[in-house]
Amino acid sequence: MSLLSAINQVCDVVSLSQFDNVYGSDEPNAQTMVALAQEAGDEIARRADWQKTLKFHTAAASPENLPTDFQRLTPGGSVRKSDGTFVRPITNSGQWAVIVGVPSTTPYFFIKGGQILFSPASAAAGAIIDYVSKFWVLHDPEGPQATFSADDDTTLFPERLLVKGIIWRWKRQKGLAYEDNLAEFEADLAQEINADRGQDENSAQSGPYRAIQPRISLYRPAAVIAAGDVSCAKGRPCHHGGHGIAGAGLGNGAPQLLSDPDGLQNPWWIAEEGARG
């Protein structure tokens, strides 16, 4: 299904005459339809990690420029060293300043200003970055891009969603009742997301959401400390190799090490106010 055929399907629903062409047309309704198709497609592309938009990039050095079509990282373990070791994420500049301030053999990464930075820098060589592309329009013969540019452009997600997304937007713009169409769009979106992942629609994992990522929580990092330098809750030593982040004022006010005790490359333990025993 192309942009033109999708819009003509919408025309059948909203009682408009079909178009011979829409992209570049000077007909007001055609222009509106194209604008709504772009808006709907942008939303649908953002709402899931569609299989056809998943890509990877191989880094060479730190910092490494992210690909021009980079939208976001895929959930969980999206950055790996060349030997397959997961690289741990840092989510703000304050934490990154702490990490790079003290040498560590544990690899970390931080995304800033269209680049991905690694610590230690040697971890960047050959590192694999799994990401979701923002290019969801397939334009022949050039390939994927972010916007429609021809009547025969297609989408990298199920095209019936584009039809559903245009219909409720058209009705809303015209002041018509659109709530049922919106509900139908949401139901179909959830179904297609599950199908794209190979899940049964009745699965307990189903729903229009990306997979839950391991929670990363670094509360007020005070310092990077060597493993074994502090004790965890109930006096148990936090000695699991590498370095950790000491967070000030956690629960009893003592610094606690956020580490990876199970060796599963989960980013860190969760240290929260009122730490559980």
Backbone hydrogen bonds, N-H to C=O, Kabsch-Sander energy under -0.5 kcal/mol:
donor,donor_aa,acceptor,acceptor_aa,energy
3,L,153,D,-1.8
4,L,151,D,-2.3
6,A,2,S,-2.6
7,I,3,L,-2.3
8,N,4,L,-2.2
9,Q,5,S,-1.7
10,V,6,A,-1.8
11,C,7,I,-2.3
12,D,8,N,-1.6
13,V,9,Q,-1.2
13,V,10,V,-0.6
14,V,10,V,-2.5
15,S,11,C,-0.6
16,L,11,C,-2.6
25,S,22,V,-1.9
30,A,27,E,-0.5
31,Q,27,E,-2.3
32,T,28,P,-2.4
33,M,29,N,-2.3
34,V,30,A,-2.3
35,A,31,Q,-2.1
36,L,32,T,-2.5
37,A,33,M,-2.4
38,Q,34,V,-2.2
39,E,35,A,-2.2
40,A,36,L,-2.9
41,G,37,A,-2.7
42,D,38,Q,-2.4
43,E,39,E,-1.8
44,I,40,A,-2.6
45,A,41,G,-2.5
46,R,42,D,-1.6
47,R,43,E,-1.7
48,A,45,A,-0.6
50,W,48,A,-1.2
53,T,50,W,-2.1
54,L,51,Q,-1.4
55,K,131,Y,-2.8
57,H,129,I,-1.9
59,A,57,H,-0.6
59,A,127,A,-3.1
64,E,116,I,-2.3
66,L,114,G,-2.6
70,F,67,P,-1.8
71,Q,132,V,-2.2
72,R,132,V,-1.1
74,T,130,D,-1.6
80,R,128,I,-2.3
81,K,85,T,-3.3
82,S,125,A,-0.6
84,G,81,K,-2.0
87,V,79,V,-2.8
88,R,107,P,-2.2
90,I,109,F,-2.0
96,W,92,N,-2.0
97,A,93,S,-2.3
98,V,94,G,-1.4
99,I,95,Q,-2.3
100,V,96,W,-2.7
101,G,97,A,-0.8
102,V,98,V,-0.7
102,V,99,I,-1.0
108,Y,119,S,-2.5
109,F,88,R,-2.3
110,F,117,L,-2.0
111,I,90,I,-0.5
112,K,110,F,-0.5
112,K,115,Q,-2.5
115,Q,112,K,-1.4
116,I,64,E,-2.6
117,L,110,F,-3.1
119,S,108,Y,-2.2
123,A,120,P,-2.0
124,A,121,A,-1.7
125,A,122,S,-0.8
126,G,59,A,-1.8
127,A,124,A,-2.2
128,I,80,R,-2.8
129,I,57,H,-2.7
130,D,78,S,-3.3
130,D,128,I,-0.6
131,Y,55,K,-2.7
132,V,72,R,-3.4
133,S,53,T,-3.2
133,S,131,Y,-0.5
134,K,69,D,-2.8
136,W,134,K,-0.9
136,W,145,Q,-0.6
137,V,145,Q,-2.7
138,L,136,W,-0.5
138,L,154,T,-2.9
139,H,137,V,-0.8
139,H,143,G,-1.7
140,D,138,L,-0.6
143,G,139,H,-4.0
145,Q,137,V,-2.5
153,D,150,A,-1.4
154,T,138,L,-2.0
156,L,136,W,-2.0
161,L,158,P,-1.5
162,L,158,P,-0.5
162,L,159,E,-0.7
163,V,159,E,-1.4
164,K,160,R,-2.3
165,G,161,L,-2.6
166,I,162,L,-2.1
167,I,163,V,-2.3
168,W,164,K,-1.7
169,R,165,G,-1.1
170,W,166,I,-2.8
171,K,167,I,-2.3
172,R,168,W,-2.1
173,Q,169,R,-2.4
174,K,170,W,-1.8
175,G,172,R,-1.4
176,L,171,K,-2.8
182,L,178,Y,-2.5
183,A,179,E,-2.5
184,E,180,D,-2.1
185,F,181,N,-2.2
186,E,182,L,-2.5
187,A,183,A,-2.2
188,D,184,E,-2.4
189,L,185,F,-2.6
190,A,186,E,-2.3
191,Q,187,A,-2.0
192,E,188,D,-2.6
193,I,189,L,-2.3
194,N,190,A,-2.0
195,A,191,Q,-2.2
196,D,192,E,-2.3
197,R,193,I,-1.3
198,G,194,N,-0.5
198,G,195,A,-1.0
199,Q,194,N,-3.0
203,S,200,D,-1.9
206,S,203,S,-1.8
209,Y,207,G,-2.1
217,S,215,R,-0.5
219,Y,217,S,-0.7
220,R,218,L,-0.7
222,A,246,A,-4.3
223,A,246,A,-1.1
225,I,223,A,-0.5
225,I,244,G,-1.6
227,A,242,G,-1.7
228,G,238,C,-1.5
229,D,226,A,-1.8
232,C,236,R,-4.3
235,G,232,C,-1.4
236,R,233,A,-1.5
238,C,230,V,-1.3
239,H,237,P,-1.3
240,H,238,C,-0.8
244,G,225,I,-1.8
245,I,258,L,-0.7
246,A,223,A,-3.4
246,A,244,G,-0.5
247,G,245,I,-0.6
247,G,256,Q,-1.0
248,A,220,R,-1.7
248,A,246,A,-0.5
249,G,253,G,-0.9
250,L,247,G,-0.5
250,L,254,A,-0.6
251,G,249,G,-0.8
252,N,250,L,-1.5
256,Q,247,G,-0.6
258,L,245,I,-0.9
259,S,257,L,-0.8
263,G,260,D,-1.4
269,W,259,S,-0.7
271,A,217,S,-0.6
271,A,269,W,-0.7
272,E,270,I,-0.6
